[in-house]
Amino acid sequence: MSVILDPTDERVPLRRNLAKRPEMITGTVALLDISKPRGNVLLDQLESKLLEQLPDVKIKRYIKPTFTKPAPHELRKTIAAEADFVIEGLAD
């Protein structure tokens, strides 16, 4: 019989507070494509829906060079400077 051991200690679960959420989405929304196949299709649909629902919001698109690594520091800095919200599109 095999035994699977979990190295995490959940006897005392961590309590985390959610970050305060804004009441409205305003300003610029960044859509980050992580470069997975068809992720752009998801983000195209999402962009369309966002603009339908929130016509005053500006959408900016960004793309990671590869999905196998975190976004490069410069890309993260650019997004942070240019956007008020970020939506990262995952697909497969």
PyMOL CGO cylinders between C-alpha atoms (Angstrom):
from pymol import cmd
from pymol.cgo import CYLINDER

trace = [
    CYLINDER, 0.00, 0.00, 0.00, 1.32, 3.46, -0.94, 0.3, 1, 1, 1, 1, 1, 1,
    CYLINDER, 1.32, 3.46, -0.94, 1.21, 6.42, 1.41, 0.3, 1, 1, 1, 1, 1, 1,
    CYLINDER, 1.21, 6.42, 1.41, 1.05, 9.99, 0.14, 0.3, 1, 1, 1, 1, 1, 1,
    CYLINDER, 1.05, 9.99, 0.14, 2.48, 12.50, 2.56, 0.3, 1, 1, 1, 1, 1, 1,
    CYLINDER, 2.48, 12.50, 2.56, 1.50, 16.16, 2.44, 0.3, 1, 1, 1, 1, 1, 1,
    CYLINDER, 1.50, 16.16, 2.44, 4.31, 18.42, 3.71, 0.3, 1, 1, 1, 1, 1, 1,
    CYLINDER, 4.31, 18.42, 3.71, 1.93, 21.24, 4.62, 0.3, 1, 1, 1, 1, 1, 1,
    CYLINDER, 1.93, 21.24, 4.62, 0.67, 21.61, 8.15, 0.3, 1, 1, 1, 1, 1, 1,
    CYLINDER, 0.67, 21.61, 8.15, -3.05, 22.36, 8.09, 0.3, 1, 1, 1, 1, 1, 1,
    CYLINDER, -3.05, 22.36, 8.09, -3.75, 21.76, 11.76, 0.3, 1, 1, 1, 1, 1, 1,
    CYLINDER, -3.75, 21.76, 11.76, -3.98, 25.52, 12.15, 0.3, 1, 1, 1, 1, 1, 1,
    CYLINDER, -3.98, 25.52, 12.15, -5.26, 26.89, 8.83, 0.3, 1, 1, 1, 1, 1, 1,
    CYLINDER, -5.26, 26.89, 8.83, -3.90, 30.24, 7.73, 0.3, 1, 1, 1, 1, 1, 1,
    CYLINDER, -3.90, 30.24, 7.73, -6.40, 33.07, 7.88, 0.3, 1, 1, 1, 1, 1, 1,
    CYLINDER, -6.40, 33.07, 7.88, -6.09, 35.58, 5.10, 0.3, 1, 1, 1, 1, 1, 1,
    CYLINDER, -6.09, 35.58, 5.10, -8.02, 38.76, 4.55, 0.3, 1, 1, 1, 1, 1, 1,
    CYLINDER, -8.02, 38.76, 4.55, -9.17, 39.62, 1.09, 0.3, 1, 1, 1, 1, 1, 1,
    CYLINDER, -9.17, 39.62, 1.09, -7.83, 42.85, -0.34, 0.3, 1, 1, 1, 1, 1, 1,
    CYLINDER, -7.83, 42.85, -0.34, -10.41, 45.62, -0.40, 0.3, 1, 1, 1, 1, 1, 1,
    CYLINDER, -10.41, 45.62, -0.40, -12.28, 45.60, -3.68, 0.3, 1, 1, 1, 1, 1, 1,
    CYLINDER, -12.28, 45.60, -3.68, -13.27, 48.82, -5.43, 0.3, 1, 1, 1, 1, 1, 1,
    CYLINDER, -13.27, 48.82, -5.43, -16.98, 49.41, -5.84, 0.3, 1, 1, 1, 1, 1, 1,
    CYLINDER, -16.98, 49.41, -5.84, -16.62, 50.20, -9.53, 0.3, 1, 1, 1, 1, 1, 1,
    CYLINDER, -16.62, 50.20, -9.53, -14.25, 49.34, -12.36, 0.3, 1, 1, 1, 1, 1, 1,
    CYLINDER, -14.25, 49.34, -12.36, -12.94, 52.61, -13.77, 0.3, 1, 1, 1, 1, 1, 1,
    CYLINDER, -12.94, 52.61, -13.77, -9.87, 53.77, -15.62, 0.3, 1, 1, 1, 1, 1, 1,
    CYLINDER, -9.87, 53.77, -15.62, -7.71, 51.28, -17.49, 0.3, 1, 1, 1, 1, 1, 1,
    CYLINDER, -7.71, 51.28, -17.49, -8.02, 47.50, -17.43, 0.3, 1, 1, 1, 1, 1, 1,
    CYLINDER, -8.02, 47.50, -17.43, -4.96, 45.50, -18.49, 0.3, 1, 1, 1, 1, 1, 1,
    CYLINDER, -4.96, 45.50, -18.49, -5.61, 42.17, -20.21, 0.3, 1, 1, 1, 1, 1, 1,
    CYLINDER, -5.61, 42.17, -20.21, -2.52, 40.00, -19.87, 0.3, 1, 1, 1, 1, 1, 1,
    CYLINDER, -2.52, 40.00, -19.87, -2.17, 37.12, -22.31, 0.3, 1, 1, 1, 1, 1, 1,
    CYLINDER, -2.17, 37.12, -22.31, 0.23, 34.55, -20.85, 0.3, 1, 1, 1, 1, 1, 1,
    CYLINDER, 0.23, 34.55, -20.85, 1.01, 33.09, -24.31, 0.3, 1, 1, 1, 1, 1, 1,
    CYLINDER, 1.01, 33.09, -24.31, -0.89, 29.84, -23.94, 0.3, 1, 1, 1, 1, 1, 1,
    CYLINDER, -0.89, 29.84, -23.94, -2.75, 28.56, -26.99, 0.3, 1, 1, 1, 1, 1, 1,
    CYLINDER, -2.75, 28.56, -26.99, -6.12, 30.30, -27.51, 0.3, 1, 1, 1, 1, 1, 1,
    CYLINDER, -6.12, 30.30, -27.51, -5.63, 32.62, -24.55, 0.3, 1, 1, 1, 1, 1, 1,
    CYLINDER, -5.63, 32.62, -24.55, -6.03, 35.50, -26.96, 0.3, 1, 1, 1, 1, 1, 1,
    CYLINDER, -6.03, 35.50, -26.96, -9.44, 34.13, -27.98, 0.3, 1, 1, 1, 1, 1, 1,
    CYLINDER, -9.44, 34.13, -27.98, -10.59, 34.23, -24.36, 0.3, 1, 1, 1, 1, 1, 1,
    CYLINDER, -10.59, 34.23, -24.36, -9.26, 37.77, -23.91, 0.3, 1, 1, 1, 1, 1, 1,
    CYLINDER, -9.26, 37.77, -23.91, -10.88, 38.93, -27.18, 0.3, 1, 1, 1, 1, 1, 1,
    CYLINDER, -10.88, 38.93, -27.18, -14.26, 37.76, -25.87, 0.3, 1, 1, 1, 1, 1, 1,
    CYLINDER, -14.26, 37.76, -25.87, -13.63, 39.27, -22.45, 0.3, 1, 1, 1, 1, 1, 1,
    CYLINDER, -13.63, 39.27, -22.45, -12.60, 42.62, -23.95, 0.3, 1, 1, 1, 1, 1, 1,
    CYLINDER, -12.60, 42.62, -23.95, -15.79, 42.71, -25.99, 0.3, 1, 1, 1, 1, 1, 1,
    CYLINDER, -15.79, 42.71, -25.99, -17.93, 41.98, -22.92, 0.3, 1, 1, 1, 1, 1, 1,
    CYLINDER, -17.93, 41.98, -22.92, -16.10, 44.53, -20.77, 0.3, 1, 1, 1, 1, 1, 1,
    CYLINDER, -16.10, 44.53, -20.77, -16.55, 47.28, -23.36, 0.3, 1, 1, 1, 1, 1, 1,
    CYLINDER, -16.55, 47.28, -23.36, -20.24, 46.36, -23.68, 0.3, 1, 1, 1, 1, 1, 1,
    CYLINDER, -20.24, 46.36, -23.68, -20.78, 46.62, -19.93, 0.3, 1, 1, 1, 1, 1, 1,
    CYLINDER, -20.78, 46.62, -19.93, -18.29, 49.40, -19.15, 0.3, 1, 1, 1, 1, 1, 1,
    CYLINDER, -18.29, 49.40, -19.15, -18.00, 51.67, -22.21, 0.3, 1, 1, 1, 1, 1, 1,
    CYLINDER, -18.00, 51.67, -22.21, -15.92, 54.29, -20.35, 0.3, 1, 1, 1, 1, 1, 1,
    CYLINDER, -15.92, 54.29, -20.35, -13.20, 51.81, -19.38, 0.3, 1, 1, 1, 1, 1, 1,
    CYLINDER, -13.20, 51.81, -19.38, -10.02, 51.77, -21.44, 0.3, 1, 1, 1, 1, 1, 1,
    CYLINDER, -10.02, 51.77, -21.44, -8.56, 48.35, -22.30, 0.3, 1, 1, 1, 1, 1, 1,
    CYLINDER, -8.56, 48.35, -22.30, -4.83, 47.78, -22.81, 0.3, 1, 1, 1, 1, 1, 1,
    CYLINDER, -4.83, 47.78, -22.81, -3.47, 44.43, -23.99, 0.3, 1, 1, 1, 1, 1, 1,
    CYLINDER, -3.47, 44.43, -23.99, -0.18, 42.89, -22.90, 0.3, 1, 1, 1, 1, 1, 1,
    CYLINDER, -0.18, 42.89, -22.90, 1.45, 39.56, -23.65, 0.3, 1, 1, 1, 1, 1, 1,
    CYLINDER, 1.45, 39.56, -23.65, 4.07, 37.55, -21.80, 0.3, 1, 1, 1, 1, 1, 1,
    CYLINDER, 4.07, 37.55, -21.80, 6.92, 36.17, -23.90, 0.3, 1, 1, 1, 1, 1, 1,
    CYLINDER, 6.92, 36.17, -23.90, 6.26, 32.65, -22.58, 0.3, 1, 1, 1, 1, 1, 1,
    CYLINDER, 6.26, 32.65, -22.58, 3.83, 30.94, -20.23, 0.3, 1, 1, 1, 1, 1, 1,
    CYLINDER, 3.83, 30.94, -20.23, 6.61, 28.86, -18.69, 0.3, 1, 1, 1, 1, 1, 1,
    CYLINDER, 6.61, 28.86, -18.69, 8.03, 31.74, -16.63, 0.3, 1, 1, 1, 1, 1, 1,
    CYLINDER, 8.03, 31.74, -16.63, 6.64, 34.66, -14.63, 0.3, 1, 1, 1, 1, 1, 1,
    CYLINDER, 6.64, 34.66, -14.63, 6.12, 37.93, -16.49, 0.3, 1, 1, 1, 1, 1, 1,
    CYLINDER, 6.12, 37.93, -16.49, 9.41, 39.82, -16.85, 0.3, 1, 1, 1, 1, 1, 1,
    CYLINDER, 9.41, 39.82, -16.85, 10.00, 42.57, -14.31, 0.3, 1, 1, 1, 1, 1, 1,
    CYLINDER, 10.00, 42.57, -14.31, 9.83, 45.32, -16.95, 0.3, 1, 1, 1, 1, 1, 1,
    CYLINDER, 9.83, 45.32, -16.95, 6.45, 44.07, -18.20, 0.3, 1, 1, 1, 1, 1, 1,
    CYLINDER, 6.45, 44.07, -18.20, 5.08, 44.02, -14.64, 0.3, 1, 1, 1, 1, 1, 1,
    CYLINDER, 5.08, 44.02, -14.64, 6.36, 47.55, -14.05, 0.3, 1, 1, 1, 1, 1, 1,
    CYLINDER, 6.36, 47.55, -14.05, 4.76, 48.76, -17.28, 0.3, 1, 1, 1, 1, 1, 1,
    CYLINDER, 4.76, 48.76, -17.28, 1.40, 47.20, -16.43, 0.3, 1, 1, 1, 1, 1, 1,
    CYLINDER, 1.40, 47.20, -16.43, 1.50, 48.63, -12.90, 0.3, 1, 1, 1, 1, 1, 1,
    CYLINDER, 1.50, 48.63, -12.90, 2.22, 52.11, -14.28, 0.3, 1, 1, 1, 1, 1, 1,
    CYLINDER, 2.22, 52.11, -14.28, -0.40, 51.99, -17.04, 0.3, 1, 1, 1, 1, 1, 1,
    CYLINDER, -0.40, 51.99, -17.04, -3.37, 50.11, -15.56, 0.3, 1, 1, 1, 1, 1, 1,
    CYLINDER, -3.37, 50.11, -15.56, -5.76, 50.28, -12.64, 0.3, 1, 1, 1, 1, 1, 1,
    CYLINDER, -5.76, 50.28, -12.64, -6.89, 46.64, -12.91, 0.3, 1, 1, 1, 1, 1, 1,
    CYLINDER, -6.89, 46.64, -12.91, -5.31, 43.49, -14.35, 0.3, 1, 1, 1, 1, 1, 1,
    CYLINDER, -5.31, 43.49, -14.35, -7.02, 40.41, -15.73, 0.3, 1, 1, 1, 1, 1, 1,
    CYLINDER, -7.02, 40.41, -15.73, -4.69, 37.54, -16.60, 0.3, 1, 1, 1, 1, 1, 1,
    CYLINDER, -4.69, 37.54, -16.60, -6.05, 35.16, -19.23, 0.3, 1, 1, 1, 1, 1, 1,
    CYLINDER, -6.05, 35.16, -19.23, -5.34, 31.47, -18.84, 0.3, 1, 1, 1, 1, 1, 1,
    CYLINDER, -5.34, 31.47, -18.84, -6.35, 28.93, -21.45, 0.3, 1, 1, 1, 1, 1, 1,
    CYLINDER, -6.35, 28.93, -21.45, -5.91, 25.32, -22.55, 0.3, 1, 1, 1, 1, 1, 1,
]
cmd.load_cgo(trace, "trace")
